[in-house]
């Protein structure tokens, strides 16, 4: 669906069940920024439920990567807030159980590395706009389009 992601060479994914420790199964880097896409696995179906990003563009044009906690994209995935002021390591298992989701397949892509210097927030916005154009709605765990003036 997102051919734009093919150019990113540093990428991977991990699977997280409601009973897993997100911190332990998350293989996202702790010193890089990029975007991530969550797919819910439930009753033999795969549904894209969320598109997010980690890292902000500075006035210099470089990307600010999280330094607190675990650092980088890993910290955003594990400790970032989702569904209120609750860290994902707590909110995702609760939400997965409530929605009968067997597992999340989290795909991540580093968008600012080497010769490729794409702002994660801009790529997140591009993917969300494309999804909205195709389906007429945002993924169900996304509440709004990102503000690009961050």
DSSP file (Angstrom, degrees, kcal/mol; ACC not computed):
  #  RESIDUE AA STRUCTURE BP1 BP2  ACC     N-H-->O    O-->H-N    N-H-->O    O-->H-N    TCO  KAPPA ALPHA  PHI   PSI    X-CA   Y-CA   Z-CA
    1    1 A X              0   0    0      0, 0.0     2,-0.7     0, 0.0     3,-0.1   0.000 360.0 360.0 360.0 -35.7    0.0    0.0    0.0
    2    2 A X    >   +     0   0    0      1,-0.2     3,-1.8     2,-0.0     4,-0.2  -0.719 360.0 168.7-114.5  81.4    2.8    2.4    0.8
    3    3 A X  G >  S+     0   0    0     -2,-0.7     3,-1.8     1,-0.3     4,-0.3   0.743  71.2  77.4 -61.3 -23.1    5.4    2.1   -2.0
    4    4 A X  G >  S+     0   0    0      1,-0.3     3,-0.7     2,-0.1    -1,-0.3   0.744  86.1  61.6 -58.5 -23.7    7.1    5.2   -0.4
    5    5 A X  G X  S+     0   0    0     -3,-1.8     3,-1.5     1,-0.2    -1,-0.3   0.627  79.5  84.3 -81.1 -13.0    8.5    3.0    2.3
    6    6 A X  G <  S+     0   0    0     -3,-1.8    -1,-0.2     1,-0.3    -2,-0.1   0.758  81.2  62.9 -62.5 -25.1   10.6    0.9   -0.2
    7    7 A X  G <  S+     0   0    0     -3,-0.7     2,-0.6    -4,-0.3    -1,-0.3   0.661  80.0  96.4 -77.0 -14.4   13.5    3.4   -0.2
    8    8 A X    <   -     0   0    0     -3,-1.5   103,-0.1     1,-0.2     3,-0.0  -0.658  49.7-176.2 -83.2 122.2   14.2    2.9    3.5
    9    9 A X        +     0   0    0     -2,-0.6     2,-0.9   101,-0.2    -1,-0.2   0.784  69.3  68.3 -87.8 -30.3   17.0    0.4    4.1
   10   10 A X  S    S+     0   0    0    100,-0.4   100,-2.8   103,-0.1     2,-0.3  -0.817  74.3 121.1 -95.7 106.5   17.0    0.4    7.9
   11   11 A X  E     +A  109   0A   0     -2,-0.9     2,-0.3    98,-0.2    98,-0.2  -0.980  22.4 151.1-159.4 160.2   13.7   -1.3    8.8
   12   12 A X  E     -A  108   0A   0     96,-1.9    96,-2.6    -2,-0.3     2,-0.3  -0.933  23.6-135.1-170.8-171.1   12.3   -4.2   10.7
   13   13 A X  E     -A  107   0A   0     -2,-0.3     2,-0.3    94,-0.2    94,-0.2  -0.978   7.3-161.7-156.2 165.0    9.3   -5.4   12.6
   14   14 A X  E     -A  106   0A   0     92,-1.8    92,-3.1    -2,-0.3     2,-0.4  -0.976  17.7-128.6-147.2 158.6    8.3   -7.2   15.8
   15   15 A X  E     -A  105   0A   0     -2,-0.3     2,-0.4    90,-0.2    90,-0.2  -0.914  20.2-169.0-112.1 135.8    5.2   -8.9   17.1
   16   16 A X  E     -A  104   0A   0     88,-2.7    88,-2.8    -2,-0.4     2,-0.2  -0.985   3.5-162.2-129.4 122.9    3.7   -8.1   20.5
   17   17 A X  E >   -A  103   0A   0     -2,-0.4     3,-1.6    86,-0.2    86,-0.2  -0.592  38.3-104.7 -93.6 161.8    0.9  -10.1   22.2
   18   18 A X  T 3  S+     0   0    0     84,-0.5     4,-0.1    83,-0.3    75,-0.1   0.792 122.5  49.1 -58.5 -26.8   -1.1   -8.6   25.0
   19   19 A X  T 3  S+     0   0    0      2,-0.1    -1,-0.3    74,-0.0     2,-0.1   0.526  93.8  98.4 -90.7  -6.3    0.8  -10.8   27.5
   20   20 A X  S <  S-     0   0    0     -3,-1.6     2,-0.7     1,-0.1     3,-0.1  -0.411  81.0-113.9 -78.5 156.0    4.3   -9.8   26.2
   21   21 A X    >>  -     0   0    0      1,-0.2     4,-2.2    -2,-0.1     3,-0.5  -0.837  21.9-152.8 -84.3 115.0    6.5   -7.1   27.7
   22   22 A X  H 3> S+     0   0    0     -2,-0.7     4,-2.1    67,-0.3    -1,-0.2   0.882  94.8  56.7 -57.5 -39.0    6.6   -4.4   24.9
   23   23 A X  H 34 S+     0   0    0      1,-0.2    -1,-0.2     2,-0.2    55,-0.1   0.874 110.2  44.4 -60.3 -38.0   10.0   -3.3   26.2
   24   24 A X  H <4 S+     0   0    0     -3,-0.5    -2,-0.2     1,-0.2    -1,-0.2   0.871 118.3  40.1 -77.8 -37.7   11.4   -6.8   25.7
   25   25 A X  H  < S+     0   0    0     -4,-2.2     2,-0.4   -11,-0.0    -2,-0.2   0.715  89.5 102.3 -86.6 -19.7    9.9   -7.6   22.3
   26   26 A X     <  +     0   0    0     -4,-2.1    48,-0.0    -5,-0.3   -12,-0.0  -0.497  42.3 177.8 -69.0 121.6   10.5   -4.1   20.7
   27   27 A X        +     0   0    0     -2,-0.4    -1,-0.1     2,-0.0     3,-0.1   0.192  34.8 128.2-108.9  14.5   13.5   -4.2   18.4
   28   28 A X        -     0   0    0      1,-0.1   -17,-0.0    45,-0.1    46,-0.0  -0.394  68.6 -96.5 -67.9 149.1   13.3   -0.6   17.3
   29   29 A X        -     0   0    0      1,-0.1    45,-2.2    45,-0.1    44,-0.6  -0.301  18.8-147.5 -69.9 151.3   16.6    1.3   17.6
   30   30 A X  S    S+     0   0    0     42,-0.2    42,-0.2    43,-0.2    -1,-0.1   0.266  95.5  45.3 -99.9  11.5   17.2    3.5   20.6
   31   31 A X  S    S+     0   0    0     40,-0.2     2,-0.3    41,-0.0    -1,-0.2   0.181 102.4  68.4-137.0  17.7   19.3    6.1   18.7
   32   32 A X        -     0   0    0     -3,-0.3    41,-1.6    39,-0.1     2,-0.3  -0.890  61.6-140.0-135.8 164.1   17.3    6.7   15.5
   33   33 A X        +     0   0    0     79,-0.3    78,-0.9    -2,-0.3    79,-0.8  -0.869  38.5 110.0-123.6 158.0   14.0    8.3   14.4
   34   34 A X  E     -CB  54 110A   0     20,-1.4    20,-2.9    -2,-0.3     2,-0.3  -0.957  56.5 -58.2 173.1-153.5   11.4    7.3   11.9
   35   35 A X  E     -CB  53 109A   0     74,-2.0    74,-2.7    -2,-0.3     2,-0.3  -0.812  33.7-160.5-120.3 161.3    7.9    6.0   11.4
   36   36 A X  E     -CB  52 108A   0     16,-2.5    16,-2.8    -2,-0.3     2,-0.4  -0.994   3.6-157.5-142.6 148.0    6.0    2.9   12.5
   37   37 A X  E     -CB  51 107A   0     70,-2.8    70,-2.7    -2,-0.3     2,-0.5  -0.992  10.9-149.2-128.1 129.4    2.9    1.2   11.4
   38   38 A X  E     -CB  50 106A   0     12,-2.8    11,-2.6    -2,-0.4    12,-1.3  -0.862   8.6-168.5-103.8 130.6    0.8   -1.1   13.6
   39   39 A X  E     -CB  48 105A   0     66,-1.8    66,-2.9    -2,-0.5     2,-0.4  -0.976  14.9-142.0-115.0 128.0   -1.1   -4.0   12.2
   40   40 A X  E     -CB  47 104A   0      7,-3.3     7,-2.2    -2,-0.5     2,-0.6  -0.766   7.8-153.3 -89.9 131.0   -3.7   -5.8   14.4
   41   41 A X  E     +CB  46 103A   0     62,-2.9    61,-2.2    -2,-0.4    62,-1.3  -0.928  31.0 151.9-105.4 117.2   -3.9   -9.6   14.0
   42   42 A X  E >   -C   45   0A   0      3,-2.1     3,-2.0    -2,-0.6    59,-0.1  -0.936  62.9 -17.3-154.0 122.7   -7.3  -10.8   15.0
   43   43 A X  T 3  S-     0   0    0     -2,-0.3     3,-0.1     1,-0.3    58,-0.0   0.869 126.7 -49.2  52.5  44.0   -9.4  -13.8   13.9
   44   44 A X  T 3  S+     0   0    0      1,-0.3     2,-0.3     0, 0.0    -1,-0.3   0.496 116.5 113.8  77.7   3.5   -7.3  -14.4   10.8
   45   45 A X  E <   -C   42   0A   0     -3,-2.0    -3,-2.1     2,-0.0     2,-0.5  -0.759  52.9-152.8-106.4 153.5   -7.5  -10.8    9.7
   46   46 A X  E     +C   41   0A   0     -2,-0.3     2,-0.4    -5,-0.2    -5,-0.2  -0.987  19.0 178.7-124.4 119.4   -4.8   -8.2    9.5
   47   47 A X  E     -C   40   0A   0     -7,-2.2    -7,-3.3    -2,-0.5     2,-0.5  -0.981  30.8-128.2-124.9 131.0   -5.9   -4.6    9.9
   48   48 A X  E     +C   39   0A   0     -2,-0.4    92,-0.4    -9,-0.3    -9,-0.3  -0.662  36.5 167.7 -71.3 120.9   -3.7   -1.5    9.8
   49   49 A X  E     +     0   0A   0    -11,-2.6    92,-2.6    -2,-0.5    93,-0.4   0.609  53.0  18.4-114.1 -16.9   -4.7    0.3   13.1
   50   50 A X  E     -C   38   0A   0    -12,-1.3   -12,-2.8    91,-0.2     2,-0.4  -0.980  44.9-166.8-160.2 142.1   -2.1    3.0   13.6
   51   51 A X  E     +C   37   0A   0     -2,-0.3     2,-0.3   -14,-0.2   -14,-0.2  -0.999  29.4 157.9-126.9 126.5    0.6    5.1   11.9
   52   52 A X  E     -C   36   0A   0    -16,-2.8   -16,-2.5    -2,-0.4     2,-0.3  -0.848  22.9-146.4-140.9 176.5    3.0    7.1   14.0
   53   53 A X  E     -C   35   0A   0     -2,-0.3     2,-0.4   -18,-0.3   -18,-0.2  -0.956   4.3-151.2-145.0 162.8    6.4    8.7   14.1
   54   54 A X  E     +C   34   0A   0    -20,-2.9   -20,-1.4    -2,-0.3    66,-0.1  -0.994  60.4  46.5-136.6 127.5    9.3    9.4   16.3
   55   55 A X        -     0   0    0     -2,-0.4    66,-0.4   -22,-0.2     2,-0.4   0.059  60.8-131.5 114.1 137.0   11.6   12.4   15.9
   56   56 A X  E     -D   64   0B   0      8,-1.5     8,-3.7    64,-0.1     2,-0.4  -0.918  21.5-115.2-121.8 146.1   11.2   16.1   15.2
   57   57 A X  E     -D   63   0B   0     -2,-0.4     6,-0.2     6,-0.2     2,-0.1  -0.647  30.1-147.1 -80.4 130.1   12.8   18.3   12.6
   58   58 A X    >   -     0   0    0      4,-3.2     3,-2.1    -2,-0.4    -1,-0.0  -0.458  30.2-102.8 -88.6 166.1   15.0   21.1   14.1
   59   59 A X  T 3  S+     0   0    0      1,-0.3    -1,-0.1    -2,-0.1    -2,-0.0   0.768 122.7  62.0 -59.9 -25.4   15.4   24.5   12.6
   60   60 A X  T 3  S-     0   0    0      2,-0.1    -1,-0.3     1,-0.1     3,-0.1   0.616 118.5-112.5 -75.1 -12.6   18.8   23.3   11.4
   61   61 A X  S <  S+     0   0    0     -3,-2.1    -2,-0.1     1,-0.4     2,-0.1   0.232  81.6 116.8  96.8 -13.5   17.1   20.7    9.2
   62   62 A X        -     0   0    0     -5,-0.1    -4,-3.2     1,-0.1     2,-0.5  -0.317  68.7-107.5 -81.1 172.4   18.4   17.8   11.3
   63   63 A X  E     -D   57   0B   0     -6,-0.2     2,-0.6    -3,-0.1    -6,-0.2  -0.867  18.5-137.4-106.8 132.3   16.2   15.4   13.3
   64   64 A X  E     -D   56   0B   0     -8,-3.7    -8,-1.5    -2,-0.5     2,-0.4  -0.788  22.2-158.6 -87.1 121.1   16.0   15.5   17.1
   65   65 A X        -     0   0    0     -2,-0.6   -32,-0.1   -10,-0.2   -35,-0.0  -0.821  27.9 -98.2-102.5 139.0   16.0   12.0   18.4
   66   66 A X        +     0   0    0     -2,-0.4     6,-2.9   -34,-0.2     9,-0.1  -0.268  37.6 178.1 -55.1 134.7   14.6   11.1   21.9
   67   67 A X        +     0   0    0      4,-0.2    -1,-0.1     5,-0.0     2,-0.0   0.590  50.7  89.8-112.2 -19.2   17.3   10.8   24.5
   68   68 A X  S >  S-     0   0    0      2,-0.1     3,-1.8     4,-0.0     7,-0.1  -0.265  91.1  -6.2 -78.4 166.0   15.2   10.1   27.6
   69   69 A X  T 3  S-     0   0    0      1,-0.3     6,-0.1     2,-0.1     3,-0.0  -0.260 138.4 -12.5  56.9-128.1   14.2    6.7   28.9
   70   70 A X  T 3  S-     0   0    0      1,-0.1    -1,-0.3     2,-0.1     4,-0.1   0.718 103.9-133.3 -76.7 -22.6   15.2    4.0   26.4
   71   71 A X    <>  +     0   0    0     -3,-1.8     4,-1.9     1,-0.2     3,-0.3   0.142  54.7  22.7  86.8 156.6   16.0    6.6   23.8
   72   72 A X  H  > S-     0   0    0     -6,-2.9     4,-1.6     1,-0.2     3,-0.2   0.017 119.0 -26.1  56.5-153.8   15.0    6.9   20.1
   73   73 A X  H  > S+     0   0    0    -41,-1.6     4,-2.6   -44,-0.6     5,-0.2   0.841 134.2  62.4 -64.0 -34.8   12.1    5.2   18.4
   74   74 A X  H  > S+     0   0    0    -45,-2.2     4,-2.5    -3,-0.3     5,-0.3   0.925 104.2  47.6 -58.8 -44.2   12.2    2.4   21.0
   75   75 A X  H  X>S+     0   0    0     -4,-1.9     4,-2.8    -3,-0.2     5,-0.8   0.903 110.8  51.4 -64.6 -40.2   11.4    4.8   23.8
   76   76 A X  H  X5S+     0   0    0     -4,-1.6     4,-1.0     3,-0.2    12,-0.2   0.918 113.6  44.8 -61.6 -43.2    8.6    6.4   21.7
   77   77 A X  H  <5S+     0   0    0     -4,-2.6    -2,-0.2     2,-0.1    -1,-0.2   0.891 123.9  33.0 -69.0 -39.8    7.1    2.9   21.1
   78   78 A X  H  <5S+     0   0    0     -4,-2.5    11,-2.2    -5,-0.2    12,-0.2   0.917 134.8  20.1 -84.9 -46.5    7.4    1.7   24.7
   79   79 A X  H  <5S+     0   0    0     -4,-2.8    -3,-0.2    -5,-0.3    -2,-0.1   0.543  91.9 111.8-107.5  -9.5    7.0    4.8   26.8
   80   80 A X  S  <<S-     0   0    0     -4,-1.0     8,-2.3    -5,-0.8     2,-0.2  -0.310  73.5-104.4 -63.5 150.9    5.2    7.2   24.5
   81   81 A X  B     +E   87   0C   0      6,-0.2     2,-0.3     7,-0.1     6,-0.2  -0.530  43.5 166.4 -82.7 143.2    1.6    8.0   25.4
   82   82 A X        +     0   0    0      4,-2.2     4,-0.3    -2,-0.2     9,-0.1  -0.966  63.4  18.1-153.1 139.0   -1.4    6.6   23.6
   83   83 A X  S    S-     0   0    0     -2,-0.3     2,-0.2    58,-0.2    -1,-0.1   0.972 133.2 -35.6  61.4  56.3   -5.1    6.5   24.6
   84   84 A X  S    S-     0   0    0      1,-0.1     2,-0.3    -3,-0.1     7,-0.0  -0.650 114.0 -31.4  97.8-156.7   -4.7    9.3   27.1
   85   85 A X  S    S+     0   0    0     -2,-0.2     2,-0.5    -4,-0.1    -1,-0.1  -0.142 101.4 117.2 -92.4  39.2   -1.7    9.9   29.4
   86   86 A X        -     0   0    0     -4,-0.3    -4,-2.2    -2,-0.3     5,-0.0  -0.915  69.0-115.8-112.1 130.0   -0.8    6.2   29.6
   87   87 A X  B >>  -E   81   0C   0     -2,-0.5     4,-2.8    -6,-0.2     3,-2.0  -0.297  25.9-118.7 -61.2 147.4    2.4    4.7   28.2
   88   88 A X  H 3> S+     0   0    0     -8,-2.3     4,-2.2     1,-0.3     5,-0.5   0.822 110.8  69.5 -57.6 -33.7    2.0    2.3   25.3
   89   89 A X  H 34 S+     0   0    0    -11,-2.2    -1,-0.3     1,-0.2   -67,-0.3   0.751 116.3  26.5 -58.7 -21.1    3.6   -0.5   27.4
   90   90 A X  H <> S+     0   0    0     -3,-2.0     4,-1.3   -12,-0.2    -2,-0.2   0.766 122.7  49.4-105.4 -41.4    0.4   -0.3   29.5
   91   91 A X  H  X S+     0   0    0     -4,-2.8     4,-2.5     1,-0.2     5,-0.2   0.860 104.9  56.6 -73.7 -35.0   -2.3    1.0   27.1
   92   92 A X  H  X S+     0   0    0     -4,-2.2     4,-3.0    -5,-0.2     5,-0.2   0.941 106.5  47.5 -65.9 -46.7   -1.6   -1.3   24.2
   93   93 A X  H  > S+     0   0    0     -5,-0.5     4,-2.3     1,-0.2    -1,-0.2   0.917 113.9  48.9 -60.1 -39.9   -2.2   -4.6   26.1
   94   94 A X  H  X S+     0   0    0     -4,-1.3     4,-2.2     1,-0.2    -1,-0.2   0.933 114.5  44.7 -62.3 -45.7   -5.4   -3.2   27.6
   95   95 A X  H  X S+     0   0    0     -4,-2.5     4,-2.0     2,-0.2    -2,-0.2   0.884 110.8  54.3 -66.8 -39.3   -6.6   -2.0   24.2
   96   96 A X  H  <>S+     0   0    0     -4,-3.0     5,-3.1     1,-0.2     4,-0.3   0.919 111.0  45.3 -62.2 -43.5   -5.6   -5.3   22.5
   97   97 A X  H ><5S+     0   0    0     -4,-2.3     3,-1.0    -5,-0.2    -2,-0.2   0.911 112.2  51.5 -65.8 -42.0   -7.6   -7.3   25.1
   98   98 A X  H 3<5S+     0   0    0     -4,-2.2    -1,-0.2     1,-0.2    -2,-0.2   0.835 116.8  39.8 -64.3 -32.6  -10.6   -5.0   24.8
   99   99 A X  T 3<5S-     0   0    0     -4,-2.0    -1,-0.2    -5,-0.1    -2,-0.2   0.278 111.4-117.1-100.3   9.3  -10.6   -5.3   21.0
  100  100 A X  T < 5 +     0   0    0     -3,-1.0     2,-0.5    -4,-0.3    -3,-0.2   0.883  54.8 164.8  55.1  41.7   -9.8   -9.1   20.9
  101  101 A X      < -     0   0    0     -5,-3.1   -83,-0.3    -6,-0.2   -59,-0.2  -0.803  28.1-161.3 -90.3 124.6   -6.5   -8.4   19.1
  102  102 A X        -     0   0    0    -61,-2.2   -84,-0.5    -2,-0.5     2,-0.3   0.853  68.5 -18.7 -74.3 -35.9   -4.3  -11.5   19.3
  103  103 A X  E     -AB  17  41A   0    -62,-1.3   -62,-2.9   -86,-0.2     2,-0.5  -0.983  55.6-124.8-164.2 158.4   -1.1   -9.5   18.5
  104  104 A X  E     -AB  16  40A   0    -88,-2.8   -88,-2.7    -2,-0.3     2,-0.7  -0.950  15.4-153.5-108.4 133.4    0.3   -6.4   17.0
  105  105 A X  E     -AB  15  39A   0    -66,-2.9   -66,-1.8    -2,-0.5     2,-0.7  -0.929  17.4-161.8-104.8 107.9    2.8   -6.6   14.2
  106  106 A X  E     -AB  14  38A   0    -92,-3.1   -92,-1.8    -2,-0.7     2,-0.5  -0.829   5.9-168.4-100.7 114.5    4.8   -3.4   14.4
  107  107 A X  E     -AB  13  37A   0    -70,-2.7   -70,-2.8    -2,-0.7     2,-0.3  -0.874   8.4-171.0-101.5 130.9    6.7   -2.4   11.3
  108  108 A X  E     -AB  12  36A   0    -96,-2.6   -96,-1.9    -2,-0.5     2,-0.4  -0.931   9.1-168.5-127.0 151.4    9.3    0.4   11.7
  109  109 A X  E     -AB  11  35A   0    -74,-2.7   -74,-2.0    -2,-0.3     2,-0.6  -0.999  20.9-134.8-138.8 129.1   11.4    2.4    9.2
  110  110 A X  E     - B   0  34A   0   -100,-2.8  -100,-0.4    -2,-0.4   -76,-0.3  -0.778  23.4-179.3 -85.1 120.1   14.3    4.8    9.9
  111  111 A X        +     0   0    0    -78,-0.9     7,-2.8    -2,-0.6     2,-0.4   0.450  68.0  54.8-103.0  -2.5   13.6    7.8    7.7
  112  112 A X  E    S+F  117   0D   0    -79,-0.8     2,-0.3     5,-0.2   -79,-0.3  -0.783  75.9 115.5-135.9  89.3   16.7    9.9    8.5
  113  113 A X  E >  S-F  116   0D   0      3,-2.4     3,-2.0    -2,-0.4  -104,-0.1  -0.961  73.9 -31.4-159.3 131.9   19.8    7.9    7.9
  114  114 A X  T 3  S-     0   0    0     -2,-0.3     0, 0.0     1,-0.3     0, 0.0  -0.329 128.6  -7.7  60.8-126.7   22.8    8.2    5.5
  115  115 A X  T 3  S+     0   0    0     -2,-0.1     2,-0.6    -3,-0.0    -1,-0.3   0.644 120.9  84.5 -78.5 -14.8   21.7    9.8    2.2
  116  116 A X  E <   +F  113   0D   0     -3,-2.0    -3,-2.4     1,-0.1     2,-0.2  -0.804  50.0 172.4 -95.2 120.5   18.0    9.7    3.1
  117  117 A X  E     +F  112   0D   0     -2,-0.6     2,-0.4    -5,-0.2    -5,-0.2  -0.522  15.6 154.1-127.0  62.9   17.0   12.7    5.1
  118  118 A X        -     0   0    0     -7,-2.8     2,-0.4    -2,-0.2    -7,-0.1  -0.794  45.8-121.0 -97.1 133.5   13.2   12.5    5.4
  119  119 A X     >  -     0   0    0     -2,-0.4     4,-2.0     1,-0.1     3,-0.4  -0.577  16.9-141.1 -70.5 124.0   11.4   14.1    8.4
  120  120 A X  H  > S+     0   0    0     -2,-0.4     4,-2.8     1,-0.2     5,-0.2   0.881 100.1  53.4 -55.0 -41.7    9.5   11.4   10.2
  121  121 A X  H  > S+     0   0    0    -66,-0.4     4,-2.2     1,-0.2    -1,-0.2   0.877 108.6  49.5 -64.4 -37.3    6.5   13.7   10.9
  122  122 A X  H  > S+     0   0    0     -3,-0.4     4,-2.3     2,-0.2    -1,-0.2   0.889 112.0  47.8 -68.9 -38.4    6.2   14.5    7.2
  123  123 A X  H  X S+     0   0    0     -4,-2.0     4,-2.6     2,-0.2     5,-0.2   0.910 110.6  52.2 -67.9 -41.7    6.3   10.9    6.2
  124  124 A X  H  X S+     0   0    0     -4,-2.8     4,-2.5    -5,-0.2    -2,-0.2   0.939 111.3  47.4 -56.5 -47.3    3.7   10.0    8.9
  125  125 A X  H  X S+     0   0    0     -4,-2.2     4,-2.6     1,-0.2    -2,-0.2   0.912 110.7  51.5 -62.1 -43.6    1.5   12.8    7.5
  126  126 A X  H  X S+     0   0    0     -4,-2.3     4,-2.1     1,-0.2    -1,-0.2   0.924 112.4  45.7 -58.6 -46.8    2.0   11.6    3.9
  127  127 A X  H  X S+     0   0    0     -4,-2.6     4,-2.5     2,-0.2    -2,-0.2   0.893 112.8  49.9 -66.9 -40.2    1.0    8.0    4.8
  128  128 A X  H  X S+     0   0    0     -4,-2.5     4,-2.7    -5,-0.2    -1,-0.2   0.899 110.6  49.9 -65.9 -40.0   -2.0    9.1    6.8
  129  129 A X  H  X S+     0   0    0     -4,-2.6     4,-2.3     2,-0.2    -2,-0.2   0.906 111.3  49.2 -63.8 -40.4   -3.2   11.3    3.9
  130  130 A X  H  X S+     0   0    0     -4,-2.1     4,-2.0    -5,-0.2    -2,-0.2   0.927 112.1  47.8 -63.7 -44.9   -2.8    8.4    1.5
  131  131 A X  H  X S+     0   0    0     -4,-2.5     4,-3.1     1,-0.2     6,-0.4   0.920 112.0  50.4 -60.5 -45.1   -4.7    6.1    3.9
  132  132 A X  H  X S+     0   0    0     -4,-2.7     4,-2.2     1,-0.2    -1,-0.2   0.887 109.3  51.4 -60.9 -40.8   -7.5    8.7    4.3
  133  133 A X  H  < S+     0   0    0     -4,-2.3    -1,-0.2    -5,-0.2    -2,-0.2   0.887 116.2  40.7 -64.1 -39.3   -7.7    9.1    0.5
  134  134 A X  H  < S+     0   0    0     -4,-2.0    -2,-0.2    -5,-0.1    -1,-0.2   0.926 130.7  23.0 -75.1 -46.6   -8.1    5.3    0.0
  135  135 A X  H  < S-     0   0    0     -4,-3.1    -3,-0.2     2,-0.3    -2,-0.2   0.560  93.6-125.3-104.7 -10.6  -10.4    4.4    2.9
  136  136 A X  S  < S+     0   0    0     -4,-2.2     2,-0.3    -5,-0.4    -4,-0.2   0.595  85.6  60.0  76.8   9.7  -12.2    7.7    3.7
  137  137 A X  S    S-     0   0    0     -6,-0.4    -2,-0.3    -5,-0.0    -1,-0.2  -0.965  86.1-101.2-156.1 165.2  -11.1    7.6    7.3
  138  138 A X        -     0   0    0     -2,-0.3   -10,-0.0     1,-0.1    -9,-0.0  -0.512  57.3 -78.2 -84.1 161.3   -7.9    7.4    9.5
  139  139 A X    >   -     0   0    0     -2,-0.2     3,-2.0     1,-0.1   -90,-0.2  -0.318  52.9-108.7 -54.6 147.5   -6.7    4.2   11.0
  140  140 A X  T 3  S+     0   0    0    -92,-0.4   -90,-0.1     1,-0.3    -1,-0.1   0.695 116.5  49.1 -63.8 -21.4   -8.9    3.5   14.0
  141  141 A X  T 3  S+     0   0    0    -92,-2.6     2,-0.4   -59,-0.0    -1,-0.3   0.523  94.0  87.8 -93.9  -5.1   -6.2    4.2   16.6
  142  142 A X    <   -     0   0    0     -3,-2.0    -4,-0.1   -93,-0.4     3,-0.1  -0.795  54.7-173.3 -90.1 133.0   -5.2    7.5   14.9
  143  143 A X        -     0   0    0     -2,-0.4     2,-0.3     1,-0.3    -1,-0.1   0.765  62.7  -7.4 -96.0 -29.0   -7.2   10.5   16.2
  144  144 A X  S    S-     0   0    0      3,-0.0    -1,-0.3     0, 0.0     2,-0.2  -0.974  76.8 -85.7-158.8 165.3   -6.1   13.2   13.9
  145  145 A X        -     0   0    0     -2,-0.3   -20,-0.1     1,-0.1   -21,-0.0  -0.563  58.2-100.0 -74.6 146.6   -3.6   14.1   11.2
  146  146 A X        -     0   0    0     -2,-0.2     2,-0.6   -25,-0.1    -1,-0.1  -0.325  28.3-117.6 -69.4 150.4   -0.3   15.4   12.6
  147  147 A X    >   -     0   0    0      1,-0.1     3,-0.7    -3,-0.1    -1,-0.1  -0.795  20.8-157.9 -85.3 123.5    0.5   19.1   12.8
  148  148 A X  T 3  S+     0   0    0     -2,-0.6    -1,-0.1     1,-0.2   -26,-0.1   0.509  78.1  80.0 -84.7  -3.2    3.5   19.7   10.6
  149  149 A X  T 3         0   0    0      1,-0.2    -1,-0.2     0, 0.0    -2,-0.0   0.198 360.0 360.0 -89.0  19.8    4.6   22.9   12.3
  150  150 A X    <         0   0    0     -3,-0.7    -1,-0.2   -92,-0.0    -2,-0.1   0.462 360.0 360.0 -80.6 360.0    6.2   21.0   15.2
